[in-house]
Amino acid sequence: MKVLLFGRNPATVSRVTAALSAAGLAADGVASEEAALSRLGVVDALVLGAGVVGPLRERVTAAAVRHGVIWVQGPHILPSRDALEYVRAEILPLLAERRAHEGRHQR
């Protein structure tokens, strides 16, 4: 699965993107709306950081839906938390749930 992480903090984006890759996903991370929007046509899933809120979130998720990309929003990750554990405990279950939900609605 190709995953795009869009977060507001470049350091966190880098840490979590590396953890997504370590968890076996083809992952890329961006910290700007323009970069996120430009990559939606080539990914399967969009992971939003906790800081992507309000009108920004609305614009990006609407674009994801138009591209047929599933999206989830991860909870805040503390700097001291292990990023791979965070991905395994928080992000992968959200992605699995969303994929299952989307699969049921496409039949």
C-alpha positions as CSV (number, residue, x, y, z in Angstrom):
1,M,0.0,0.0,0.0
2,K,1.3,3.4,-0.9
3,V,0.8,5.9,1.9
4,L,1.2,9.6,2.1
5,L,1.7,11.2,5.5
6,F,0.7,14.9,5.7
7,G,1.7,16.7,8.9
8,R,2.5,20.2,10.0
9,N,5.7,19.4,11.9
10,P,8.6,18.4,9.5
11,A,10.5,16.6,12.2
12,T,7.5,14.5,13.2
13,V,6.6,13.8,9.5
14,S,10.1,12.5,9.0
15,R,10.0,10.2,12.1
16,V,6.5,8.8,11.3
17,T,7.2,8.4,7.6
18,A,10.3,6.3,8.5
19,A,8.2,4.2,10.9
20,L,5.5,3.7,8.2
21,S,8.2,2.4,5.9
22,A,9.7,0.2,8.6
23,A,6.1,-1.3,9.1
24,G,6.2,-2.4,5.5
25,L,4.3,0.4,3.7
26,A,5.6,2.4,0.8
27,A,5.5,5.7,2.5
28,D,6.2,9.4,1.7
29,G,5.8,12.4,3.9
30,V,5.0,16.0,3.3
31,A,4.5,19.1,5.4
32,S,2.7,21.4,3.0
33,E,-0.8,21.4,1.5
34,E,0.5,21.9,-2.0
35,A,2.8,18.9,-1.7
36,A,0.0,16.7,-0.3
37,L,-2.4,17.7,-3.0
38,S,0.1,17.0,-5.8
39,R,0.7,13.4,-4.6
40,L,-2.9,12.3,-4.1
41,G,-3.1,10.8,-7.5
42,V,-0.4,8.2,-6.9
43,V,-1.2,6.9,-3.3
44,D,-3.7,4.5,-1.9
45,A,-4.0,6.2,1.5
46,L,-3.5,9.5,3.2
47,V,-2.6,9.8,6.9
48,L,-3.2,13.2,8.4
49,G,-1.2,14.4,11.4
50,A,-3.1,15.7,14.4
51,G,-2.3,19.3,13.5
52,V,-4.1,19.1,10.1
53,V,-7.4,20.6,11.1
54,G,-10.2,23.0,10.1
55,P,-10.4,24.3,6.5
56,L,-7.0,22.7,5.7
57,R,-8.3,19.3,6.6
58,E,-11.5,19.8,4.7
59,R,-9.7,20.8,1.5
60,V,-7.2,17.9,1.7
61,T,-9.7,15.2,2.6
62,A,-12.1,16.4,-0.1
63,A,-9.3,16.1,-2.7
64,A,-8.5,12.6,-1.3
65,V,-12.1,11.5,-1.8
66,R,-12.1,12.9,-5.4
67,H,-9.0,10.8,-6.1
68,G,-10.4,7.6,-4.5
69,V,-7.8,7.8,-1.7
70,I,-8.8,6.5,1.8
71,W,-7.8,8.8,4.6
72,V,-7.3,8.6,8.4
73,Q,-6.2,11.1,11.0
74,G,-3.7,10.0,13.5
75,P,-3.7,11.2,17.1
76,H,-1.0,13.5,18.4
77,I,2.4,11.7,18.9
78,L,4.6,12.9,21.8
79,P,8.3,13.4,20.9
80,S,9.3,10.8,23.4
81,R,7.0,8.1,21.9
82,D,8.6,5.4,19.7
83,A,7.4,6.2,16.2
84,L,7.2,2.5,15.1
85,E,5.1,1.6,18.1
86,Y,2.9,4.6,17.4
87,V,2.4,3.4,13.8
88,R,1.6,-0.1,14.8
89,A,-0.7,0.8,17.7
90,E,-2.5,3.9,16.2
91,I,-2.1,4.2,12.4
92,L,-2.2,0.6,11.1
93,P,-5.4,-0.2,12.9
94,L,-7.0,3.0,11.5
95,L,-6.0,2.2,8.0
96,A,-7.2,-1.4,8.3
97,E,-10.6,-0.3,9.6
98,R,-11.0,2.3,6.9
99,R,-10.0,-0.1,4.2
100,A,-12.5,-2.7,5.5
101,H,-15.2,0.0,5.6
102,E,-14.5,1.2,2.1
103,G,-14.5,-2.4,0.8
104,R,-17.9,-3.0,2.2
105,H,-19.3,0.1,0.5
106,Q,-17.8,-0.6,-2.9
107,R,-19.8,-3.8,-3.4
